[in-house]
């Protein structure tokens, strides 16, 4: 949570090291398996089970998009997953899903 020049420098070095060692897909997997999606709720699998009662691998596009909308501020959205903002942003994401080239 620190926002100092030293912290940003450390993050930059770590980012370069990760990108040199891992594929973008693997970095994304690690992130999604460790990010917090609510108070004490870590990882995509836990979030999918908690919010939608389904395994992450079986999420439909709309619920997956709702989870992605939460990522910048998960504690703010954990009780507002059905809010107009989350629903509208998720609809935009779902609408753009077909235009994305997934890494292999």
Helices and strands as residue ranges (DSSP letters): H 5-21, H 24-32, H 44-52, G 56-58, H 61-70, G 71-73, H 74-77, H 84-96, G 97-99
